[in-house]
Amino acid sequence: MTAGEKPLMAVEAAEAPEVVRRMIAANHGALTQLGETLRRSSPAMALTCARGSSDHAALFGKYLIEQHLRLPVASMAPSVVSIAGTPPRDLSNAVVIAISQSGRSPDIVATAKATKAAGARVVAILNDVASPLGEAASLVVPLHAGAEKSVAATKSCIASLAALADLARHWSRDRDLNQAIKALPDQLAAAASLDWSPMVDALKGARNLFVVSRGAGFGVAHEMALKLKETCALHAEAFSAAEIEHGPATLVRDGLPVLMLAPPDQAGPEVIALAKRFAARGARVLCAGLDVSSDGVTALPVLPGLDASLAPSAWLPSFYRAVVHLAQARGLDPDRPPFLNKVTETL
């Protein structure tokens, strides 16, 4: 990267709104048909299979599907098939959602093949449709993200969240979710301009960090924690606001940075109240969803009026923009994290 040149991570993250717009339009026919098929077959459960940022998207999707379809969703352990060699039993009444940017990780491919052989309908959400996972799936949902060269996945991660929401929209035929999906590309573009620079100031000298949210925001909290580790060499752990006080909150004191993400639903006030309690203990607290900084908590701006199901996806453009600057402030190249490769193939 030459002087004055934008990091690829920043460039690719900025492409996310148009990627999502393109993906929603291109996949409309296939997802309409898939939604009809799933309503007709009425699966008893949904299973997800993914790793890394794709698994964080799967966790986001779990909340949407359980909320809008009233269908239990569980995450599969790929190593049960790929390492232990134990295929699942009858899955003829299940849908498996495999998510991957590359579609080339052997354990995800092996799990997709094994679940399909056990009778499941395997839906692959992929950026590279001409991949082993694409070939193994019953149906492919392309992300249409184009090439992504930075090691840290940004536009493909946001596209994965949107693809899962779009799948839930077509499957459930929920009117509110339908309207929210239509508005999402413009909201993502607007979110990219929000100023999260207080995060850079708070974390440029940090060594450890907690990222805390609830509901669909929990998967996004995991994604943020991963990016902080990956691009900023900053040890970050994600917790549910409902779980952190079951032990980990003991560590929240004496200047520990905590990034809180308050969703615009009934859990939001709980997250904000927890943020203020943490600040009272001496933690350095940032909170997305707090209207104005108060009680020792620094507010990070979010778009008003977002649909509660999709709001966490609109936190990511603001965060990705800030995390690029944070990596640079810590003397690191966000495009080339040490010891990492763009495609990770796990057995």
N, C-alpha and C positions, 0 to 999 in steps of 0.2 A: 504494500500500500504506500503510495507516494504522498508527500506532504500536501495537505489540502484535499486529498481524496477521501470520500466517505467510505467507511467500512462496509463490506458486503452485507454484514448482518443488518446494518441500518437500511441499506438500499432494499434488501429483500423483505424486511419487516414492513417497509413503506408500501410494498406491492400487495400486501394482504387484502386490503379492501376490494381491489379490482379482481384479485384471485377469487375471493368469495363471491363477488357479483357474477363472474364468469362461470364458476362452478355451479351455482344455484340454477342459472339459466340452462347450462348444458345438461345437467342431471335431472331436469324436471320430469321428462317422460319416463326415464328408467325408474326414478323413485316413486312416481305415481303408480306405476305398475307393481313395484315391489310392495308399496303400502297396501295395495289391493290384495296381493298374494298373502301378505302376513295377516291381514284382517281375516281372510278366508281360512287360512290354516290355523290361526289362533294358537301360536306356540305357547307352551306353559312356562318357558323361561328364556332368558337371553344370556349368553355367555360372551365375555370379551377376551381377546387374546392380543397382547401388545407389550412393548417394552419402551422405556424412556419417555420422551415427550408424547408418543402415541398412547402409552398407558395412562398418562395424565389426562389426555383427551378422553380415553375410555372411562375414566372415573367421572369426568364431567358428564359424559353421555349417560352413565348409570343413573344419575339423579334425574335427568330429563326423561329417560324411558320409564323409570319407576314412578315418576310423578304423573306423566301424561298418558302412560299406557297401563299403569297399575300392574306392572309385570316385574318380577324379581330379576335382578341382573347380578351376575357374579363374575369375578375375574378368574380365568383359568391359569394354572401354573404350567407353562410350556415344558418345563424340564421333566414333568411326569411322563410325557410322551417321549421327548427327545433324549433324556438321560436314563430314566427308569425303564423306558420301553413299555409303559403301561397304557394301552389305548383305552378311551372311555367306553362305557357300555352304551346301550340304546339312547340315542339323542334325536330320535325321529320327531319329537315334539319340542325341539329347541332351535333357536336361531343363534348362530355364532357370528360375532362381529370381530373380524381381525383387522387391525389397524397398523399401517406401516408406511413410512415414506418410500423406502427402497423396495420392500417386498422380498428381501433376499436373506433375511436372518433364518438360518436352518431350523431353529427351534419353533419359530412362528409358522413356518411353512409346514413342518412336520405335524404340528398341532392342527392346522387347518385341514390337512389331508386326513388325519385320524378322526377328526370330528365329522368330516363329510362322509367318511366310510361308515361311521356310526349312525348315519341318517340325518345329521343336522343340515340345515340350509346355511351355507357359509357365505357371508357378505364381507368382501374385502374392501376396505377404504384405503386407497393407494394413490401415491403420486406417480410411481412407475408401474403402469398397468401391464407392460410387457415384462413381467417378472415371475419368478416361481410361485409367489403367493397369488398373483393374478391368475395364473394357470390352474392353481389348486382350488380356487373359490368357485362357488355356484354363481355368484354375481359380483361384479366389480363396480365400485363407486369411485370414479376418478376424482382426484383433488384439483386437477387442472392448474397446479401451482407453477409449472415450468421448472427449469433447472434451479437448484438451490445449492450454491457453492460454499457458503459459510458453513463451518462445522456445526454451529448452533442452529437448530431448526427454528424458524420463526413463522414465515408465511405458511409453511406446510402444517405447522401445529395449529395456527388459527384456522386454517382451512379444515383440518380434521375436526375441530370443535364444531365448526359450522356444518360440516357434512353430517355429523351425528345429530345435530339439532334439526337439520333438514330431513333426515330419515325419520326422526320422531314426529316431525310436522306432517309428513305424508302418511305415516302409519296411523297416527292418532286422529288426524283431521281436526286438530284443535284450532279454533278460530284465532284465539289470542296468539298462539305460537306462530300461526300462519302470518299474521300481521307483523310480528316481531322479526321473523326471518326476512321479510321483504325490506324492512328498515335497516337490517344489520349492516350491509356494506357501507352505507352513509354514516352510520354510527361508528364503525371501525375507523373510517377516515377522520371523523371529528375527534375521536379519542386519541389519535396519533399526535395531535397538536397540543394536548394537555401537558402542563408543566409538572413533571415529577422530579425536578432537579433537587428538591430537598432530600430525596433518597440518596443522591450522589454525595451531598455534603455529609449526611449522617453515616454513610457506610464506607467512605473511601479509606478510612483507617481501621475498619472493623476486622475482627477475626472470626466471629461467630454471630449467628442470626437465627431468629425464629420467624417463620411466615405462617400466619394464622388466618383461617377463614372457616366458613361452614357451607353445607349444601353443595351446590354446583361449583361454588368458589373453592372448595377443598382441592379439586383436581388442578385448578389454576394456581393455587398456592404451591402445590407440588412442582408445577412447571416453573414457577418463579424461583423456587429453591434450587432446582436443577440448573437453571441458567446462571444463578449467582455462583454456584460451585464451578460450573463449566467455563464461564467467561471471565469471572472475577477472582477465582481461586479463594472464594469466601465460603466457609463452612456454614451452610444454611439447612435448617430442618423445617419441614412443613407439619403443622398440626391442625386438627379440627378444634375450633373454639369450644366444642363440647367435650373434648378429650384432654386438652392441655392442662386443665386443673386436676387431672387424675395423676399427678406426679411431676411432669415436666415443668410446671409453673414454679417449682422450687428454684429453678435456675434463673428466673426472670427477676433481675435486680442489678444494682451496681453498674448501670450504664449499658447493659446488654441491649443491642438493637432488636426491635420487634417490628415487623411489617404486618399490620392488621388490615384485612380486606373485609369490609362490612357490606354484605349483600343488601339490595333494596327490598327486603322482605321482613318477616317477623324476626329473623335471626339478627338483622342489622343492629338494632338497639343493644342486643346482648353483646355483640362483638365490640361495639363502641364503649359500652360500660366496662368490659374487660380491658380494653385499651387504656382507659383512665385509671383502672386499678393497677395495671402494670406500671404506668407512668408514676403513680404515687409511691411505688417501691423503688424508684430510681432508674427504671429502664428507659431507654431512648426509643420512644414509640412514634411510628408513622402510621397513619390510618387513612386508607382510601375509603371514601363513603362518609367521612366526617365533614360536615359543612364548613366549619372554620376551626382553626387550631385553638385548643382550649385545654385547661387542666394538664399542661405538660405534654399534650399529644399534638404532633404536627399533622395537619390535614393534607392529604393528597387529592387533587381534584378528580372527579368522575363525572360522566355525562348524567344530567338529570333525566328522570322519566323513563329509564330503561326497563324493559321487561325483566322481571326477576330471574327467569330461567336463563336468559342469554347475557345478562349484565356482566358476569365474570369474563366472558370472551372479550368484552370491550375494555377490560383492564389491561389486557396484554399489549396492545399497541403503545399505550403510555409507558408501560413497564419496559418493553423492549428498547424503546428510544432512550430511556434513562439508563438502562443497564449497559448499553454501548458506551455512554459517557463515563459510567462508573468504572468499567474495565480500563478505559484509557486513563482515568484519574489514578488508577492503581498500577499504571505502567504496563498494561497488558494489551495484546492484540486480540480483540473479541472474535476475529475471524479464524484465528489459529491457536486454539487452546493447546497447551502442551500435552503430549501423550494421548491425544484423541484423534479419531478418524471420522470422516463424514458418515460412512456406513459401518455399523457395528454388527458383525455376524456372530451370534452366540449359539452354541450347540445345545 
